Amino acid sequence: MLIREMPYGMTTRNGVFAGGDVANHPATVVNAMQQAKKVVEGIVRYVDAIKLLEAIN
């Protein structure tokens, strides 16, 4: 599955995020957990950007 670098983990569909085995080849639980942390940070950036845009409009 193709994921974006900014915000990290977003798929080609806006607002849909993926990580771990879904986004990459199967690996260890530790790798999946590390990537999950990065995806969560990407989700937070995405939600913050939406809130900012709503506040401007």
N, CA, C and O atoms as a Maestro MAE file, in Angstrom:
{
 s_m_m2io_version
 :::
 2.0.0
}

f_m_ct {
 s_m_title
 :::
 protein
 m_atom[228] {
  # First column is atom index #
  i_m_mmod_type
  r_m_x_coord
  r_m_y_coord
  r_m_z_coord
  i_m_residue_number
  s_m_chain_name
  s_m_pdb_residue_name
  s_m_pdb_atom_name
  i_m_atomic_number
  :::
  1 25 0.856 -1.174 0.000 1 A "MET " " N  " 7
  2 3 0.000 0.000 0.000 1 A "MET " " CA " 6
  3 2 0.900 1.235 0.000 1 A "MET " " C  " 6
  4 15 1.902 1.286 0.713 1 A "MET " " O  " 8
  5 25 0.541 2.195 -0.782 2 A "LEU " " N  " 7
  6 3 1.305 3.436 -0.871 2 A "LEU " " CA " 6
  7 2 0.878 4.385 0.235 2 A "LEU " " C  " 6
  8 15 -0.305 4.687 0.389 2 A "LEU " " O  " 8
  9 25 1.855 4.853 1.003 3 A "ILE " " N  " 7
  10 3 1.563 5.839 2.041 3 A "ILE " " CA " 6
  11 2 2.411 7.075 1.814 3 A "ILE " " C  " 6
  12 15 3.500 7.002 1.245 3 A "ILE " " O  " 8
  13 25 1.901 8.207 2.264 4 A "ARG " " N  " 7
  14 3 2.595 9.486 2.100 4 A "ARG " " CA " 6
  15 2 3.584 9.701 3.244 4 A "ARG " " C  " 6
  16 15 3.458 9.129 4.326 4 A "ARG " " O  " 8
  17 25 4.565 10.544 2.961 5 A "GLU " " N  " 7
  18 3 5.514 10.946 3.998 5 A "GLU " " CA " 6
  19 2 4.976 12.114 4.814 5 A "GLU " " C  " 6
  20 15 5.354 12.284 5.973 5 A "GLU " " O  " 8
  21 25 4.088 12.928 4.215 6 A "MET " " N  " 7
  22 3 3.556 14.092 4.913 6 A "MET " " CA " 6
  23 2 2.086 14.213 4.637 6 A "MET " " C  " 6
  24 15 1.749 14.454 3.477 6 A "MET " " O  " 8
  25 25 1.183 14.077 5.558 7 A "PRO " " N  " 7
  26 3 1.430 13.535 6.876 7 A "PRO " " CA " 6
  27 2 1.740 12.043 6.781 7 A "PRO " " C  " 6
  28 15 1.162 11.313 5.976 7 A "PRO " " O  " 8
  29 25 2.650 11.629 7.610 8 A "TYR " " N  " 7
  30 3 3.148 10.261 7.533 8 A "TYR " " CA " 6
  31 2 2.021 9.256 7.727 8 A "TYR " " C  " 6
  32 15 1.224 9.363 8.659 8 A "TYR " " O  " 8
  33 25 1.972 8.281 6.833 9 A "GLY " " N  " 7
  34 3 1.028 7.187 6.970 9 A "GLY " " CA " 6
  35 2 -0.282 7.355 6.233 9 A "GLY " " C  " 6
  36 15 -1.059 6.404 6.147 9 A "GLY " " O  " 8
  37 25 -0.560 8.563 5.685 10 A "MET " " N  " 7
  38 3 -1.818 8.738 4.974 10 A "MET " " CA " 6
  39 2 -1.751 7.992 3.648 10 A "MET " " C  " 6
  40 15 -0.755 8.054 2.927 10 A "MET " " O  " 8
  41 25 -2.830 7.291 3.348 11 A "THR " " N  " 7
  42 3 -2.911 6.566 2.078 11 A "THR " " CA " 6
  43 2 -3.307 7.543 0.977 11 A "THR " " C  " 6
  44 15 -3.348 8.753 1.196 11 A "THR " " O  " 8
  45 25 -3.592 7.019 -0.184 12 A "THR " " N  " 7
  46 3 -4.011 7.872 -1.294 12 A "THR " " CA " 6
  47 2 -5.422 8.435 -1.077 12 A "THR " " C  " 6
  48 15 -5.865 9.305 -1.826 12 A "THR " " O  " 8
  49 25 -6.115 7.943 -0.066 13 A "ARG " " N  " 7
  50 3 -7.431 8.481 0.297 13 A "ARG " " CA " 6
  51 2 -7.267 9.406 1.491 13 A "ARG " " C  " 6
  52 15 -6.777 8.987 2.540 13 A "ARG " " O  " 8
  53 25 -7.672 10.655 1.339 14 A "ASN " " N  " 7
  54 3 -7.540 11.627 2.419 14 A "ASN " " CA " 6
  55 2 -8.233 11.144 3.689 14 A "ASN " " C  " 6
  56 15 -9.378 10.694 3.656 14 A "ASN " " O  " 8
  57 25 -7.521 11.246 4.804 15 A "GLY " " N  " 7
  58 3 -8.071 10.861 6.089 15 A "GLY " " CA " 6
  59 2 -7.970 9.387 6.411 15 A "GLY " " C  " 6
  60 15 -8.405 8.961 7.481 15 A "GLY " " O  " 8
  61 25 -7.405 8.593 5.507 16 A "VAL " " N  " 7
  62 3 -7.235 7.160 5.751 16 A "VAL " " CA " 6
  63 2 -5.747 6.883 5.928 16 A "VAL " " C  " 6
  64 15 -4.948 7.149 5.030 16 A "VAL " " O  " 8
  65 25 -5.382 6.350 7.087 17 A "PHE " " N  " 7
  66 3 -3.988 6.111 7.423 17 A "PHE " " CA " 6
  67 2 -3.721 4.614 7.543 17 A "PHE " " C  " 6
  68 15 -4.618 3.833 7.858 17 A "PHE " " O  " 8
  69 25 -2.475 4.230 7.286 18 A "ALA " " N  " 7
  70 3 -2.089 2.820 7.399 18 A "ALA " " CA " 6
  71 2 -0.644 2.737 7.866 18 A "ALA " " C  " 6
  72 15 0.143 3.664 7.671 18 A "ALA " " O  " 8
  73 25 -0.314 1.631 8.475 19 A "GLY " " N  " 7
  74 3 1.063 1.408 8.927 19 A "GLY " " CA " 6
  75 2 1.282 -0.070 9.184 19 A "GLY " " C  " 6
  76 15 0.381 -0.888 8.998 19 A "GLY " " O  " 8
  77 25 2.476 -0.398 9.609 20 A "GLY " " N  " 7
  78 3 2.809 -1.779 9.937 20 A "GLY " " CA " 6
  79 2 2.759 -2.683 8.731 20 A "GLY " " C  " 6
  80 15 3.161 -2.289 7.636 20 A "GLY " " O  " 8
  81 25 2.262 -3.910 8.923 21 A "ASP " " N  " 7
  82 3 2.215 -4.906 7.861 21 A "ASP " " CA " 6
  83 2 1.307 -4.482 6.707 21 A "ASP " " C  " 6
  84 15 1.493 -4.936 5.578 21 A "ASP " " O  " 8
  85 25 0.341 -3.628 6.974 22 A "VAL " " N  " 7
  86 3 -0.568 -3.173 5.928 22 A "VAL " " CA " 6
  87 2 0.167 -2.291 4.920 22 A "VAL " " C  " 6
  88 15 -0.078 -2.378 3.717 22 A "VAL " " O  " 8
  89 25 1.056 -1.455 5.410 23 A "ALA " " N  " 7
  90 3 1.764 -0.510 4.541 23 A "ALA " " CA " 6
  91 2 3.081 -1.066 4.004 23 A "ALA " " C  " 6
  92 15 3.539 -0.645 2.942 23 A "ALA " " O  " 8
  93 25 3.678 -1.982 4.706 24 A "ASN " " N  " 7
  94 3 4.975 -2.540 4.313 24 A "ASN " " CA " 6
  95 2 4.908 -4.061 4.366 24 A "ASN " " C  " 6
  96 15 3.873 -4.647 4.684 24 A "ASN " " O  " 8
  97 25 6.016 -4.671 4.053 25 A "HIS " " N  " 7
  98 3 6.064 -6.133 4.154 25 A "HIS " " CA " 6
  99 2 6.034 -6.540 5.628 25 A "HIS " " C  " 6
  100 15 6.456 -5.767 6.488 25 A "HIS " " O  " 8
  101 25 5.544 -7.733 5.927 26 A "PRO " " N  " 7
  102 3 5.503 -8.179 7.319 26 A "PRO " " CA " 6
  103 2 6.894 -8.122 7.964 26 A "PRO " " C  " 6
  104 15 7.896 -8.505 7.361 26 A "PRO " " O  " 8
  105 25 6.918 -7.642 9.183 27 A "ALA " " N  " 7
  106 3 8.180 -7.513 9.919 27 A "ALA " " CA " 6
  107 2 7.910 -7.843 11.391 27 A "ALA " " C  " 6
  108 15 6.948 -8.538 11.716 27 A "ALA " " O  " 8
  109 25 8.755 -7.344 12.251 28 A "THR " " N  " 7
  110 3 8.611 -7.639 13.674 28 A "THR " " CA " 6
  111 2 7.571 -6.735 14.322 28 A "THR " " C  " 6
  112 15 7.186 -5.700 13.778 28 A "THR " " O  " 8
  113 25 7.136 -7.155 15.486 29 A "VAL " " N  " 7
  114 3 6.190 -6.346 16.260 29 A "VAL " " CA " 6
  115 2 6.836 -5.019 16.636 29 A "VAL " " C  " 6
  116 15 6.167 -3.985 16.647 29 A "VAL " " O  " 8
  117 25 8.112 -5.039 16.939 30 A "VAL " " N  " 7
  118 3 8.816 -3.812 17.314 30 A "VAL " " CA " 6
  119 2 8.777 -2.818 16.157 30 A "VAL " " C  " 6
  120 15 8.519 -1.634 16.372 30 A "VAL " " O  " 8
  121 25 9.030 -3.284 14.932 31 A "ASN " " N  " 7
  122 3 8.971 -2.389 13.773 31 A "ASN " " CA " 6
  123 2 7.570 -1.835 13.576 31 A "ASN " " C  " 6
  124 15 7.405 -0.652 13.280 31 A "ASN " " O  " 8
  125 25 6.565 -2.678 13.738 32 A "ALA " " N  " 7
  126 3 5.181 -2.230 13.588 32 A "ALA " " CA " 6
  127 2 4.835 -1.184 14.635 32 A "ALA " " C  " 6
  128 15 4.130 -0.220 14.335 32 A "ALA " " O  " 8
  129 25 5.319 -1.359 15.855 33 A "MET " " N  " 7
  130 3 5.055 -0.390 16.916 33 A "MET " " CA " 6
  131 2 5.756 0.936 16.647 33 A "MET " " C  " 6
  132 15 5.194 2.000 16.905 33 A "MET " " O  " 8
  133 25 6.980 0.877 16.129 34 A "GLN " " N  " 7
  134 3 7.702 2.106 15.789 34 A "GLN " " CA " 6
  135 2 6.974 2.866 14.690 34 A "GLN " " C  " 6
  136 15 6.830 4.087 14.757 34 A "GLN " " O  " 8
  137 25 6.515 2.136 13.679 35 A "GLN " " N  " 7
  138 3 5.804 2.796 12.605 35 A "GLN " " CA " 6
  139 2 4.456 3.329 13.086 35 A "GLN " " C  " 6
  140 15 4.024 4.394 12.645 35 A "GLN " " O  " 8
  141 25 3.794 2.614 13.972 36 A "ALA " " N  " 7
  142 3 2.514 3.067 14.505 36 A "ALA " " CA " 6
  143 2 2.669 4.417 15.199 36 A "ALA " " C  " 6
  144 15 1.796 5.277 15.081 36 A "ALA " " O  " 8
  145 25 3.753 4.604 15.908 37 A "LYS " " N  " 7
  146 3 4.004 5.884 16.571 37 A "LYS " " CA " 6
  147 2 4.119 7.007 15.539 37 A "LYS " " C  " 6
  148 15 3.589 8.099 15.746 37 A "LYS " " O  " 8
  149 25 4.814 6.739 14.426 38 A "LYS " " N  " 7
  150 3 4.951 7.746 13.380 38 A "LYS " " CA " 6
  151 2 3.605 8.023 12.716 38 A "LYS " " C  " 6
  152 15 3.312 9.168 12.370 38 A "LYS " " O  " 8
  153 25 2.783 6.988 12.533 39 A "VAL " " N  " 7
  154 3 1.471 7.170 11.919 39 A "VAL " " CA " 6
  155 2 0.585 8.014 12.828 39 A "VAL " " C  " 6
  156 15 -0.140 8.888 12.351 39 A "VAL " " O  " 8
  157 25 0.638 7.762 14.122 40 A "VAL " " N  " 7
  158 3 -0.155 8.563 15.073 40 A "VAL " " CA " 6
  159 2 0.251 10.027 14.992 40 A "VAL " " C  " 6
  160 15 -0.608 10.908 15.020 40 A "VAL " " O  " 8
  161 25 1.537 10.297 14.893 41 A "GLU " " N  " 7
  162 3 2.001 11.682 14.749 41 A "GLU " " CA " 6
  163 2 1.466 12.294 13.450 41 A "GLU " " C  " 6
  164 15 1.103 13.470 13.421 41 A "GLU " " O  " 8
  165 25 1.418 11.499 12.379 42 A "GLY " " N  " 7
  166 3 0.853 11.978 11.120 42 A "GLY " " CA " 6
  167 2 -0.629 12.285 11.249 42 A "GLY " " C  " 6
  168 15 -1.109 13.276 10.699 42 A "GLY " " O  " 8
  169 25 -1.355 11.443 11.971 43 A "ILE " " N  " 7
  170 3 -2.784 11.676 12.194 43 A "ILE " " CA " 6
  171 2 -2.993 12.957 12.984 43 A "ILE " " C  " 6
  172 15 -3.884 13.744 12.666 43 A "ILE " " O  " 8
  173 25 -2.183 13.172 14.004 44 A "VAL " " N  " 7
  174 3 -2.300 14.387 14.812 44 A "VAL " " CA " 6
  175 2 -2.051 15.621 13.946 44 A "VAL " " C  " 6
  176 15 -2.784 16.605 14.052 44 A "VAL " " O  " 8
  177 25 -1.035 15.583 13.099 45 A "ARG " " N  " 7
  178 3 -0.771 16.721 12.201 45 A "ARG " " CA " 6
  179 2 -1.947 16.962 11.257 45 A "ARG " " C  " 6
  180 15 -2.328 18.106 11.008 45 A "ARG " " O  " 8
  181 25 -2.509 15.892 10.743 46 A "TYR " " N  " 7
  182 3 -3.643 16.004 9.823 46 A "TYR " " CA " 6
  183 2 -4.844 16.645 10.532 46 A "TYR " " C  " 6
  184 15 -5.455 17.574 10.004 46 A "TYR " " O  " 8
  185 25 -5.173 16.154 11.705 47 A "VAL " " N  " 7
  186 3 -6.320 16.690 12.454 47 A "VAL " " CA " 6
  187 2 -6.064 18.143 12.841 47 A "VAL " " C  " 6
  188 15 -6.973 18.968 12.748 47 A "VAL " " O  " 8
  189 25 -4.856 18.473 13.272 48 A "ASP " " N  " 7
  190 3 -4.526 19.857 13.615 48 A "ASP " " CA " 6
  191 2 -4.677 20.771 12.404 48 A "ASP " " C  " 6
  192 15 -5.161 21.895 12.537 48 A "ASP " " O  " 8
  193 25 -4.270 20.305 11.225 49 A "ALA " " N  " 7
  194 3 -4.398 21.112 10.007 49 A "ALA " " CA " 6
  195 2 -5.861 21.343 9.665 49 A "ALA " " C  " 6
  196 15 -6.237 22.443 9.260 49 A "ALA " " O  " 8
  197 25 -6.688 20.320 9.823 50 A "ILE " " N  " 7
  198 3 -8.122 20.475 9.554 50 A "ILE " " CA " 6
  199 2 -8.733 21.484 10.520 50 A "ILE " " C  " 6
  200 15 -9.516 22.341 10.111 50 A "ILE " " O  " 8
  201 25 -8.379 21.386 11.793 51 A "LYS " " N  " 7
  202 3 -8.896 22.338 12.788 51 A "LYS " " CA " 6
  203 2 -8.475 23.756 12.446 51 A "LYS " " C  " 6
  204 15 -9.278 24.681 12.571 51 A "LYS " " O  " 8
  205 25 -7.233 23.948 12.019 52 A "LEU " " N  " 7
  206 3 -6.742 25.272 11.651 52 A "LEU " " CA " 6
  207 2 -7.513 25.817 10.452 52 A "LEU " " C  " 6
  208 15 -7.906 26.984 10.450 52 A "LEU " " O  " 8
  209 25 -7.730 24.999 9.445 53 A "LEU " " N  " 7
  210 3 -8.490 25.432 8.278 53 A "LEU " " CA " 6
  211 2 -9.923 25.791 8.640 53 A "LEU " " C  " 6
  212 15 -10.475 26.757 8.113 53 A "LEU " " O  " 8
  213 25 -10.522 25.028 9.527 54 A "GLU " " N  " 7
  214 3 -11.892 25.333 9.961 54 A "GLU " " CA " 6
  215 2 -11.940 26.639 10.733 54 A "GLU " " C  " 6
  216 15 -12.906 27.393 10.614 54 A "GLU " " O  " 8
  217 25 -10.910 26.918 11.524 55 A "ALA " " N  " 7
  218 3 -10.874 28.159 12.306 55 A "ALA " " CA " 6
  219 2 -10.702 29.359 11.398 55 A "ALA " " C  " 6
  220 15 -11.216 30.436 11.699 55 A "ALA " " O  " 8
  221 25 -9.993 29.200 10.298 56 A "ILE " " N  " 7
  222 3 -9.759 30.303 9.367 56 A "ILE " " CA " 6
  223 2 -11.040 30.623 8.592 56 A "ILE " " C  " 6
  224 15 -11.348 31.786 8.334 56 A "ILE " " O  " 8
  225 25 -11.766 29.590 8.233 57 A "ASN " " N  " 7
  226 3 -12.997 29.784 7.431 57 A "ASN " " CA " 6
  227 2 -14.106 30.101 8.341 57 A "ASN " " C  " 6
  228 15 -15.234 30.304 7.892 57 A "ASN " " O  " 8
  :::
 }
 m_bond[227] {
  # First column is bond index #
  i_m_from
  i_m_to
  i_m_order
  :::
  1 1 2 1
  2 2 3 1
  3 3 4 2
  4 3 5 1
  5 5 6 1
  6 6 7 1
  7 7 8 2
  8 7 9 1
  9 9 10 1
  10 10 11 1
  11 11 12 2
  12 11 13 1
  13 13 14 1
  14 14 15 1
  15 15 16 2
  16 15 17 1
  17 17 18 1
  18 18 19 1
  19 19 20 2
  20 19 21 1
  21 21 22 1
  22 22 23 1
  23 23 24 2
  24 23 25 1
  25 25 26 1
  26 26 27 1
  27 27 28 2
  28 27 29 1
  29 29 30 1
  30 30 31 1
  31 31 32 2
  32 31 33 1
  33 33 34 1
  34 34 35 1
  35 35 36 2
  36 35 37 1
  37 37 38 1
  38 38 39 1
  39 39 40 2
  40 39 41 1
  41 41 42 1
  42 42 43 1
  43 43 44 2
  44 43 45 1
  45 45 46 1
  46 46 47 1
  47 47 48 2
  48 47 49 1
  49 49 50 1
  50 50 51 1
  51 51 52 2
  52 51 53 1
  53 53 54 1
  54 54 55 1
  55 55 56 2
  56 55 57 1
  57 57 58 1
  58 58 59 1
  59 59 60 2
  60 59 61 1
  61 61 62 1
  62 62 63 1
  63 63 64 2
  64 63 65 1
  65 65 66 1
  66 66 67 1
  67 67 68 2
  68 67 69 1
  69 69 70 1
  70 70 71 1
  71 71 72 2
  72 71 73 1
  73 73 74 1
  74 74 75 1
  75 75 76 2
  76 75 77 1
  77 77 78 1
  78 78 79 1
  79 79 80 2
  80 79 81 1
  81 81 82 1
  82 82 83 1
  83 83 84 2
  84 83 85 1
  85 85 86 1
  86 86 87 1
  87 87 88 2
  88 87 89 1
  89 89 90 1
  90 90 91 1
  91 91 92 2
  92 91 93 1
  93 93 94 1
  94 94 95 1
  95 95 96 2
  96 95 97 1
  97 97 98 1
  98 98 99 1
  99 99 100 2
  100 99 101 1
  101 101 102 1
  102 102 103 1
  103 103 104 2
  104 103 105 1
  105 105 106 1
  106 106 107 1
  107 107 108 2
  108 107 109 1
  109 109 110 1
  110 110 111 1
  111 111 112 2
  112 111 113 1
  113 113 114 1
  114 114 115 1
  115 115 116 2
  116 115 117 1
  117 117 118 1
  118 118 119 1
  119 119 120 2
  120 119 121 1
  121 121 122 1
  122 122 123 1
  123 123 124 2
  124 123 125 1
  125 125 126 1
  126 126 127 1
  127 127 128 2
  128 127 129 1
  129 129 130 1
  130 130 131 1
  131 131 132 2
  132 131 133 1
  133 133 134 1
  134 134 135 1
  135 135 136 2
  136 135 137 1
  137 137 138 1
  138 138 139 1
  139 139 140 2
  140 139 141 1
  141 141 142 1
  142 142 143 1
  143 143 144 2
  144 143 145 1
  145 145 146 1
  146 146 147 1
  147 147 148 2
  148 147 149 1
  149 149 150 1
  150 150 151 1
  151 151 152 2
  152 151 153 1
  153 153 154 1
  154 154 155 1
  155 155 156 2
  156 155 157 1
  157 157 158 1
  158 158 159 1
  159 159 160 2
  160 159 161 1
  161 161 162 1
  162 162 163 1
  163 163 164 2
  164 163 165 1
  165 165 166 1
  166 166 167 1
  167 167 168 2
  168 167 169 1
  169 169 170 1
  170 170 171 1
  171 171 172 2
  172 171 173 1
  173 173 174 1
  174 174 175 1
  175 175 176 2
  176 175 177 1
  177 177 178 1
  178 178 179 1
  179 179 180 2
  180 179 181 1
  181 181 182 1
  182 182 183 1
  183 183 184 2
  184 183 185 1
  185 185 186 1
  186 186 187 1
  187 187 188 2
  188 187 189 1
  189 189 190 1
  190 190 191 1
  191 191 192 2
  192 191 193 1
  193 193 194 1
  194 194 195 1
  195 195 196 2
  196 195 197 1
  197 197 198 1
  198 198 199 1
  199 199 200 2
  200 199 201 1
  201 201 202 1
  202 202 203 1
  203 203 204 2
  204 203 205 1
  205 205 206 1
  206 206 207 1
  207 207 208 2
  208 207 209 1
  209 209 210 1
  210 210 211 1
  211 211 212 2
  212 211 213 1
  213 213 214 1
  214 214 215 1
  215 215 216 2
  216 215 217 1
  217 217 218 1
  218 218 219 1
  219 219 220 2
  220 219 221 1
  221 221 222 1
  222 222 223 1
  223 223 224 2
  224 223 225 1
  225 225 226 1
  226 226 227 1
  227 227 228 2
  :::
 }
}
